Amino acid sequence: MSRQVRSDDTKARARRQRRAADTARWRSRRRRGVELFKLEAGADEYDLAIRFGGLKESQVNDRNAVSAALGRLLHLGLVALLDRNSRRR
């Protein structure tokens, strides 16, 4: 007789695999010294991403494009802040 896998076992196995993949990504980020943050973006942030981050208005619903544009916007802001701070000294 062959053993039949119950649906609960399949769900549990899938959950363990997702958890293992999440842990591997977390450990990889930790080794590289990278932190992961969630950003809450409203209309003002979208406008700034369109104006300075290279986001096109047609890409507002594209999650990857918005993420990349917000990343560029954050990078530009940090560079400007560091530049301003170095001028003060």
C-alpha positions in Angstrom: 0.0 0.0 0.0 1.3 3.4 -0.8 1.1 6.2 1.7 -1.0 9.2 0.7 0.1 12.6 1.7 -2.5 14.6 3.5 -3.2 18.2 2.5 -2.1 19.3 6.0 1.3 17.8 5.5 1.6 19.5 2.1 0.7 22.9 3.6 3.1 22.4 6.5 5.9 21.4 4.1 5.2 24.5 1.9 5.3 26.7 5.1 8.6 25.3 6.2 10.1 25.9 2.8 8.9 29.5 2.7 10.2 30.0 6.2 13.6 28.5 5.3 13.8 30.8 2.2 12.9 33.8 4.4 15.6 32.9 6.9 18.2 32.5 4.2 17.4 36.0 2.8 17.5 37.4 6.3 20.9 35.8 7.0 22.3 37.0 3.7 21.3 40.6 4.4 22.7 40.3 7.9 26.1 39.1 6.6 26.2 42.0 4.1 25.3 44.5 6.8 22.0 45.5 5.0 18.9 46.5 6.9 15.4 46.2 5.4 12.9 48.9 6.1 9.3 49.3 5.1 8.3 52.7 3.8 4.9 54.3 3.9 4.6 56.5 0.8 1.8 59.0 0.2 1.0 61.4 -2.5 3.9 63.7 -1.6 6.4 60.9 -1.8 5.0 59.8 -5.2 5.3 63.3 -6.5 8.9 63.5 -5.4 9.7 60.1 -6.9 8.2 61.3 -10.2 10.0 64.6 -10.1 13.4 63.5 -8.8 13.5 59.6 -8.7 12.8 58.9 -12.4 9.3 57.4 -11.8 6.9 57.8 -14.8 3.3 58.5 -14.0 2.4 55.4 -16.0 4.5 53.3 -13.6 2.7 54.3 -10.4 1.0 50.9 -10.1 4.2 49.0 -10.8 5.6 48.0 -7.4 9.2 47.4 -8.7 9.3 50.7 -10.5 8.1 52.6 -7.5 10.5 50.8 -5.2 13.4 51.6 -7.5 12.4 55.3 -7.8 12.0 55.6 -4.0 15.4 54.1 -3.6 16.9 56.6 -6.0 15.1 59.4 -4.2 16.4 58.2 -0.9 19.9 57.9 -2.2 19.8 61.5 -3.7 18.5 62.8 -0.4 21.3 61.1 1.6 24.0 62.3 -0.8 22.6 65.9 -0.5 22.5 65.6 3.3 26.1 64.3 3.5 27.3 67.1 1.1 25.6 69.7 3.2 27.1 68.3 6.4 30.6 68.3 4.9 30.3 71.9 3.9 29.5 73.0 7.5 32.9 71.7 8.7 
